[in-house]
Amino acid sequence: MTRVNHEKLTRFVSRSFEKLGVTSGDAEIAAKVLVAADLRGVDTHGVIRFSPQAWYVKWLTEGSMTARPNIRVISESSSTALIDGDRGMGMVIGHRAMELAIRKAKESGIGMVGVRNSRHYGMSAYYAMLALPHDMIGIAMTNASRQVVPTFGREARFGTNPMCYSVPADQELPFVLDMATTTAAAGKLELAARQGKSIPAGWALNEQAEATLDPRMAQKARRLLPLGGSREGGSHKGYGLAILVEILCGVLTGTMTALNADQDPRGHFFGAIRVDTFRPVAEFKRDMDRLIRELKSTPPIEGQERVYVAGEIEFETAEERAERGIPLLPSVLKGLREVSEHMGVPYDLE
């Protein structure tokens, strides 16, 4: 794989978005969200989705995603709001919605913002982590296209419905739990297919609703399994979490992706909680450090060097990739070169 400087990559993606009619400010936000995913090692939600045939470029080109949306607040209270995204880029809408949640939390102690009529917003952690500099707990979640079967089910009825919670600490790294409610995110099927690898058992079913290890067959079938894989493995818990996300992002906002025939638009839900409305921030962060250190002090099992806490691997990956560059697959670079040719944006990544 070729390593690419993250700042160059961000500039390239931002300029490409501008060529597609997105304002410079919104283009910069969207590019930062995508590259942040690659930096943190969440390669399924980064520039792998940035080619003329995939997602954002395709949707903006065909007009199914609004380049310059009229994002507006539909209803509002001192601590809550509902935003209509006008089918704009989820990254831009999500950024604004999370900023609004943080502003409300500063005033009221807590801010909860729902979003309707949006599109795919990328990596959930980006939004939840916006709360960290404000000494707040951040929450971000979204519903997704219908490709997950309920426990005991044969057909897909809801999406991977990811969620993220970010919590500040003091000397330790923040706790950042960013997870799909499936055993594996849908993007991991594509990554496995591009790398020519099989997928583990418990990830997905084929079109006959039988277990499969073939990522391309799984992609075609669109029958991912809830977190746990089977009832014996606890998939009813993943199923329940996914529907909870659908309720907050879909039923509460009026954008139930699980019931939409065309799988779009999407609904999101964001939250910010001011720590100091419960206890002094310094005390809270001190106890977060104590908790994290206790977890990390757990003796590892044979074959493993250490025990991690949620978000730790991603922070370490981001540090390494910021220094050495983001490793990109040849197929991803090919897609970026095609964007350069189509958009007339100079290609300086290799």
C-alpha positions in Angstrom: 0.0 0.0 0.0 1.0 3.6 -0.7 1.2 6.0 2.2 -0.4 9.4 1.6 0.1 12.6 3.7 -3.2 13.3 5.5 -3.0 17.1 4.9 -2.5 16.6 1.1 -5.4 14.1 1.1 -7.7 16.5 3.0 -6.9 19.3 0.5 -7.5 17.0 -2.5 -10.9 15.8 -1.2 -11.9 19.4 -0.2 -11.1 20.8 -3.6 -12.9 17.9 -5.3 -16.1 18.6 -3.2 -15.9 22.3 -4.3 -15.8 21.2 -7.9 -19.0 19.3 -7.2 -20.7 22.5 -6.1 -20.2 22.3 -2.4 -19.2 25.6 -0.7 -15.6 25.9 0.5 -16.5 25.8 4.2 -18.7 22.7 3.8 -16.2 21.0 1.5 -13.5 21.5 4.2 -15.7 20.0 6.9 -16.7 17.0 4.7 -13.1 16.3 3.8 -11.9 16.5 7.4 -14.6 13.9 8.4 -13.6 11.5 5.7 -9.8 11.8 6.3 -10.3 11.6 10.1 -11.7 8.1 9.6 -8.6 7.1 7.6 -6.3 8.6 10.2 -8.0 6.7 13.0 -7.8 3.4 11.0 -11.5 3.3 10.3 -10.7 2.7 6.7 -14.2 1.6 5.8 -15.5 5.2 6.3 -12.8 7.2 4.7 -11.7 8.0 1.2 -12.5 4.4 0.1 -15.9 6.0 -0.5 -14.5 8.8 -2.7 -14.6 7.7 -6.3 -16.8 8.6 -9.3 -18.7 5.3 -8.8 -19.2 5.5 -5.1 -21.3 7.4 -2.6 -20.5 11.1 -2.2 -19.2 11.9 -5.7 -21.8 9.7 -7.4 -24.7 11.2 -5.3 -23.6 14.8 -5.8 -23.1 14.2 -9.5 -26.5 12.7 -10.1 -28.2 15.2 -7.8 -29.6 12.8 -5.2 -27.5 14.6 -2.6 -27.9 18.4 -2.2 -24.6 20.2 -2.7 -25.8 23.4 -1.0 -28.6 22.3 1.3 -31.0 24.6 3.2 -30.3 23.2 6.7 -32.9 24.5 9.1 -34.2 24.0 12.6 -37.7 22.6 12.6 -38.4 22.7 16.3 -36.4 23.8 19.3 -36.3 24.1 23.1 -33.6 25.2 25.4 -32.0 21.8 25.4 -33.3 20.1 22.2 -33.7 20.7 18.5 -34.8 18.9 15.4 -32.9 19.8 12.2 -33.9 19.2 8.6 -30.9 18.5 6.4 -32.5 19.0 2.9 -30.7 15.8 1.7 -27.3 17.4 2.1 -24.0 15.7 3.0 -24.4 14.0 6.3 -20.9 15.1 7.3 -21.8 18.8 7.1 -25.2 18.4 8.7 -23.8 16.2 11.5 -21.1 18.7 12.2 -23.6 21.6 12.5 -26.0 19.5 14.6 -23.3 18.4 17.1 -22.2 22.0 17.4 -25.8 23.0 18.2 -26.0 20.2 20.8 -22.8 21.5 22.4 -24.1 25.1 22.5 -27.3 24.0 24.1 -25.3 21.9 26.7 -23.3 25.0 27.6 -26.5 26.8 28.4 -28.7 24.0 29.8 -26.3 21.3 30.9 -27.4 18.9 28.2 -28.1 19.2 24.5 -29.9 16.7 22.3 -30.4 17.3 18.6 -32.2 15.0 16.1 -31.6 15.2 12.4 -34.0 14.2 9.6 -33.7 14.2 5.8 -29.9 13.8 5.8 -27.5 11.4 3.9 -24.6 9.2 5.0 -22.5 11.0 7.6 -19.3 8.9 7.8 -17.6 8.0 11.0 -19.7 8.5 14.2 -16.6 9.2 16.4 -15.9 12.5 14.6 -19.1 14.1 16.0 -19.0 12.6 19.5 -15.4 13.7 19.9 -16.3 17.4 19.2 -17.6 17.5 22.8 -14.3 16.5 24.3 -12.6 19.9 24.3 -15.6 21.3 26.1 -15.4 18.8 29.0 -18.5 17.2 27.8 -19.6 13.6 27.1 -20.5 13.3 23.4 -23.1 11.1 21.7 -23.6 10.4 18.0 -25.6 7.8 16.2 -27.3 7.2 12.9 -29.7 4.8 11.2 -28.5 3.2 8.0 -29.7 1.4 4.8 -31.6 -1.8 5.3 -29.1 -4.7 5.3 -29.3 -6.4 8.7 -31.6 -9.4 9.6 -33.3 -9.5 13.0 -32.4 -12.5 15.2 -34.1 -15.6 13.8 -34.9 -13.6 10.6 -34.2 -14.5 6.9 -34.5 -11.0 5.4 -33.0 -7.6 6.2 -35.2 -5.2 8.1 -32.8 -2.4 9.4 -29.3 -1.0 9.1 -25.9 -1.3 10.8 -27.1 1.6 13.0 -23.7 2.7 14.5 -23.4 4.7 17.8 -20.5 6.5 19.5 -19.9 7.7 23.0 -16.9 9.9 23.9 -15.8 10.7 27.4 -13.0 13.0 28.5 -10.2 11.9 30.8 -7.2 13.7 32.3 -3.8 12.1 31.7 -5.3 9.1 30.0 -6.7 9.2 26.4 -10.5 9.8 26.2 -12.8 6.8 26.2 -14.3 6.7 22.7 -16.7 3.8 21.9 -17.5 3.8 18.2 -19.3 0.7 17.1 -21.8 -0.7 14.6 -24.7 -2.7 16.1 -23.8 -5.5 13.8 -20.9 -8.0 14.3 -19.0 -6.1 11.6 -19.7 -2.9 9.8 -20.9 -3.2 6.2 -17.7 -1.5 4.9 -15.6 -4.3 6.3 -17.2 -6.6 3.6 -15.9 -4.3 0.9 -12.5 -4.0 2.5 -12.2 -7.8 2.7 -13.4 -8.1 -0.9 -10.8 -5.6 -2.1 -8.1 -7.5 -0.2 -9.2 -10.9 -1.5 -9.9 -12.2 2.0 -12.7 -14.3 3.5 -14.8 -13.0 6.3 -15.2 -14.7 9.7 -18.3 -16.8 10.6 -21.0 -14.9 12.2 -20.7 -11.8 10.1 -23.3 -12.3 7.3 -25.7 -14.6 5.5 -26.0 -15.3 1.7 -29.1 -14.9 -0.4 -30.4 -18.3 0.9 -30.1 -17.0 4.4 -27.2 -19.4 5.1 -23.9 -18.4 6.7 -21.2 -17.3 4.3 -17.5 -16.5 4.5 -17.5 -14.9 1.0 -17.5 -11.1 1.3 -18.8 -10.5 -2.2 -21.6 -13.0 -1.7 -22.4 -11.2 1.5 -22.4 -7.8 -0.2 -24.8 -9.1 -2.8 -27.2 -10.6 -0.3 -27.2 -7.6 2.1 -28.0 -9.8 5.1 -25.6 -8.8 7.9 -26.0 -10.3 11.4 -26.6 -8.3 14.5 -23.8 -8.0 17.0 -23.3 -11.4 18.5 -24.0 -13.3 15.3 -26.5 -15.8 16.7 -29.0 -16.1 19.5 -26.5 -18.2 21.4 -23.9 -15.6 20.9 -26.2 -12.8 22.1 -27.4 -11.4 18.8 -30.7 -10.4 20.4 -28.7 -7.7 22.3 -27.2 -6.3 19.1 -30.6 -6.5 17.5 -32.1 -4.5 20.4 -29.4 -1.9 20.3 -29.9 -1.4 16.6 -33.6 -0.8 17.0 -32.9 1.6 19.9 -30.8 3.6 17.4 -33.5 3.4 14.8 -36.0 4.8 17.4 -33.8 7.8 18.3 -32.6 8.5 14.8 -35.7 7.4 12.8 -39.0 7.4 14.8 -38.1 10.4 16.9 -37.0 12.5 13.9 -39.5 11.1 11.4 -36.8 9.5 9.1 -37.3 5.8 9.5 -34.7 4.4 7.1 -35.7 0.9 8.0 -39.2 1.5 6.4 -38.0 3.5 3.4 -38.1 1.6 0.1 -35.2 3.7 -1.4 -33.1 3.4 1.8 -32.6 7.2 2.0 -32.7 9.8 3.5 -31.0 9.1 6.9 -31.7 10.3 10.4 -29.1 11.1 13.1 -29.1 11.8 16.8 -26.5 13.8 18.7 -26.0 14.6 22.4 -23.7 16.6 24.6 -23.6 16.3 28.4 -21.8 18.9 30.6 -19.8 17.0 33.2 -19.7 20.0 35.6 -23.5 19.9 36.0 -23.0 16.6 37.9 -19.7 17.0 39.6 -16.4 19.0 39.3 -14.7 18.3 36.0 -11.3 17.7 37.7 -12.8 15.0 40.0 -14.6 13.3 37.1 -11.4 13.2 34.9 -9.4 11.9 37.8 -11.8 9.1 38.3 -11.9 8.4 34.6 -8.1 8.0 34.7 -8.4 5.6 37.6 -11.0 3.5 35.8 -9.0 3.4 32.6 -5.8 2.5 34.4 -7.5 -0.3 36.3 -8.8 -1.8 33.0 -5.4 -1.5 31.3 -3.7 -3.1 34.3 -5.6 -6.4 33.6 -3.1 -9.2 32.9 -3.5 -10.2 29.2 -4.2 -13.7 28.0 -1.5 -15.7 26.3 -0.6 -14.4 22.9 -1.7 -10.8 23.6 0.6 -8.0 24.9 -1.9 -5.8 26.6 -5.5 -4.9 27.3 -7.0 -1.9 25.5 -9.7 0.6 26.3 -12.2 1.8 23.7 -10.6 4.3 21.3 -7.0 3.6 22.4 -6.0 1.7 19.3 -7.6 4.4 17.1 -5.7 7.3 18.9 -2.4 5.4 18.5 -3.2 4.7 14.8 -3.9 8.3 14.2 -0.6 9.4 15.7 1.3 6.9 13.6 -0.5 7.8 10.4 -0.2 11.5 11.0 3.6 11.0 11.1 4.0 8.3 8.4 1.0 8.9 6.1 -2.2 7.0 5.6 -1.8 3.6 3.9 -4.2 3.4 0.9 -5.0 0.4 -1.2 -4.2 0.5 -5.0 -8.0 0.4 -5.7 -8.6 3.4 -3.5 -5.8 5.4 -5.1 -7.3 4.4 -8.5 -10.6 5.9 -7.5 -8.9 9.1 -6.3 -7.1 9.4 -9.7 -10.4 9.0 -11.5 -11.9 11.8 -9.3 -9.0 14.0 -10.3 -9.6 13.3 -14.0 -13.3 13.8 -13.8 -13.2 17.0 -11.6 -10.0 18.5 -13.0 -8.4 18.6 -9.6 -4.6 18.3 -9.5 -3.5 14.9 -8.2 -0.4 15.1 -6.0 -1.0 12.2 -3.6 1.7 9.8 -4.9 
